[in-house]
């Protein structure tokens, strides 16, 4: 924590110092480059209008010296004249910029137009002929005094600002890190036995509130997954307990005395066979769901004729079920891209449920048609129906309605969950409409493909 606090303070200070340096250099540039140019622009134009006509034919001491002295006095400047190869031919009596003039190469390379500063002067070069130029020295001592006062004031202010930033950032860090330490303590308390505990978002600053909200959402997801897994294990144990108990009971009975009674032997073998098939069916469904959860479930997508598939299932149903009225209304030329065996499995699940929960003599109907971008497959029945409050749960694993629990033996409550999983993997939907005592309609919607 201390290392992180130090890094944060250093980052604040680094940013602050960088901003301060930008301000200082910007002020320096403005004061010594832009400001003098603006301050003496008018005087420079007036001096240029007087000097250039005066010296257009060259400089003469006898002719021009007194005039230049007058100009120096009026404008409070100093004037130096140099001719061929930067030869100095005239300078003021106390020319503070003489060193500049003497260093001809420096003048030539660095200050071709506006010369910056030398001994408290701002220098402007004016060419009055092909070989002659005049250097005008504007005194800026008073501006330099103001500048250095400003700079020292600015440095003092910046130093005070740095101290203030260190103080405020340290105070802010202490508050934030106290909250982080509190969150850390709460998070350490969250485990499998205490997943209901959540981080308190109300007492957290805005800087951390989004993070705390995300952590709480993550814990919500973990809790839901843990509860689903726990419920799943419990449901599997419950589903397996009954057939195992039945098989164990009949096996024990046969071992003790049933081997000598043919009728008891037949009853026991039939019961063991039925429970074994039920367990095999349950295990197969559990393996399917496990492969899906582990993302190892494979599909073989190809062009499928939904029309032919539905008609095939319809004919099969007529052969195996004589107790219900089974009808079909299937349009021609229905195609989609799907895993044919998986879609067939879904329809058989829905059809099997319809037959299980529909009284004998009642209607079960298979419908296939196209509507917009979807191929729709509906399985409708006149069965016991589903209560409105239970519809949202019927696709949960191991969920069975109260009437279903009493109506059908051997139903594990996994069929609809598997059906929804397959349809979702096909980017489709399953819709349910139902009324108690009147029947249910399950409608599959699969994206239609144009071939």
Number of C-alpha atoms within 10 A of each C-alpha: 10 9 8 11 16 14 12 16 19 14 12 16 18 13 12 16 16 12 11 18 13 12 13 15 11 11 17 15 12 13 15 17 16 12 15 20 18 9 10 14 13 11 13 18 11 12 17 18 11 14 19 17 11 16 19 13 12 17 20 11 11 8 11 14 15 11 15 20 16 11 17 18 11 9 13 12 20 24 22 20 24 20 18 11 9 18 14 18 14 17 19 18 9 8 16 17 23 15 11 18 21 13 11 14 12 12 16 12 8 11 15 12 14 17 19 16 19 16 14 18 22 23 25 22 21 21 19 20 15 11 13 22 23 24 22 24 25 22 19 17 13 9 15 15 12 11 16 11 12 13 15 11 12 15 14 12 12 16 14 12 16 18 13 12 16 17 13 13 19 16 12 13 19 13 13 16 16 12 16 16 12 14 18 12 12 14 16 8 14 15 12 11 8 10 16 11 15 19 20 14 16 8 9 19 13 11 9 14 16 13 13 20 15 12 15 18 13 12 20 16 12 14 17 13 12 14 14 14 12 12 14 14 12 12 17 17 11 11 19 17 11 13 20 15 12 16 19 13 14 20 17 12 15 17 11 10 11 18 15 11 10 10 10 16 18 13 13 21 15 12 16 20 13 15 20 16 14 18 19 12 15 21 14 12 17 16 13 16 18 13 13 16 11 9 9 10 13 9 14 10 14 11 13 17 16 26 18 16 16 21 17 12 16 19 12 11 17 14 9 8 11 11 14 17 15 19 14 16 13 20 14 13 12 21 21 21 18 24 18 19 12 18 20 15 16 21 22 18 16 21 22 13 19 25 22 16 19 22 15 14 12 15 19 22 18 21 18 22 17 19 10 8 12 19 20 22 22 24 22 23 28 24 25 21 23 22 15 12 8 13 14 10 14 19 20 16 21 19 20 19 16 11 13 18 14 9 13 12 8 16 19 21 21 20 25 21 18 23 21 19 21 20 19 14 13 19 12 18 18 19 11 16 14 20 15 13 13 13 21 23 22 18 20 24 21 24 19 19 15 9 6
